Amino acid sequence: MVDCDVPNMDPASSEKMSTTVGADFGVVDLDGGEQLHIYGSPGQDRFDFMRGWLLSMAIGVIIMIDANDADAIHTVEQYVRTIFSVSETMPCMLLLARPVSIEESNRFASELTSALGMAVPMITADVRDKSQMLDALDIFSSLLTTI
């Protein structure tokens, strides 16, 4: 395993002590012997080139976002527009990756729907909990098979 986290040299852009500088990759075995290949890219703008490359091969996208971030709606709106510029039919699901209340989740969904002019499927999960992430992937897999 390679550690893609390095010390954050740009504290003005984030208060986090470390930042991701590489892509993530994983494989999940599905029922029937199929495999789901998962690729992840960092969220910083300087990695736009990586997202474009990943989108060129993707069959669907999960956007992980912190709904508590002041720019979260704008960030998701940019991601969704980028995804749909590659494919207007690309399955897309939003995963709220930080704890939020039901009220905050509903407010976020409402604001995002207004900003996009459409609804995007949204779930919450603790990204540190393997079981929750496998559940999220199961939900996303179902979304992929309904196309």
C-alpha positions, -999 to 999 in steps of 0.1 A, spaced: 0 0 0 12 35 -9 4 64 14 -8 93 -7 -11 118 21 16 144 25 20 174 48 -3 203 37 19 230 22 -10 253 15 -27 260 49 -47 289 33 -67 264 13 -74 239 41 -68 236 78 -60 199 75 -25 189 84 -22 166 54 -35 164 19 -39 137 -7 -16 138 -38 -24 107 -56 -53 86 -70 -69 58 -50 -78 24 -65 -97 -6 -52 -116 -36 -63 -148 -49 -47 -160 -84 -55 -197 -85 -64 -221 -114 -65 -218 -135 -96 -181 -132 -99 -182 -96 -112 -158 -69 -99 -163 -32 -93 -132 -12 -99 -131 20 -78 -109 50 -86 -106 81 -65 -91 114 -72 -83 143 -48 -108 172 -47 -83 200 -52 -86 220 -84 -50 211 -94 -62 175 -99 -88 184 -126 -67 167 -152 -69 134 -132 -107 137 -129 -110 142 -166 -90 111 -173 -109 90 -148 -143 103 -162 -133 93 -197 -134 56 -186 -161 58 -159 -195 41 -160 -206 60 -129 -195 85 -103 -198 88 -65 -191 124 -54 -179 124 -17 -185 158 -1 -185 175 33 -220 192 34 -207 214 62 -182 231 39 -194 266 30 -186 259 -7 -201 224 -9 -231 233 -31 -208 251 -56 -183 223 -55 -208 196 -62 -225 217 -89 -191 220 -106 -184 183 -104 -219 174 -117 -216 198 -146 -181 183 -154 -195 148 -153 -224 156 -175 -201 174 -200 -185 140 -205 -219 121 -205 -253 134 -199 -264 99 -188 -236 91 -165 -250 77 -132 -240 100 -104 -246 97 -67 -236 121 -39 -222 107 -6 -222 130 24 -189 120 39 -192 139 72 -219 137 99 -249 159 93 -284 160 108 -314 150 88 -324 186 87 -290 197 73 -291 168 48 -325 178 36 -315 215 33 -284 205 14 -304 183 -10 -329 211 -15 -303 238 -22 -284 214 -46 -315 205 -65 -323 243 -69 -287 250 -81 -286 221 -106 -323 222 -117 -324 184 -110 -321 160 -81 -290 138 -76 -293 106 -55 -277 113 -21 -268 91 8 -247 96 40 -220 73 52 -190 73 75 -161 68 51 -140 52 78 -165 24 83 -159 -4 58 -195 -18 63 -211 16 55 -189 21 25 -198 -14 12 -234 -6 17 -229 27 -3 -212 7 -31 -241 -18 -31 -266 11 -35 -245 26 -62 -242 -8 -80 -280 -10 -80 -281 25 -95 -257 13 -123 -279 -18 -131 -310 3 -135 -297 21 -165 
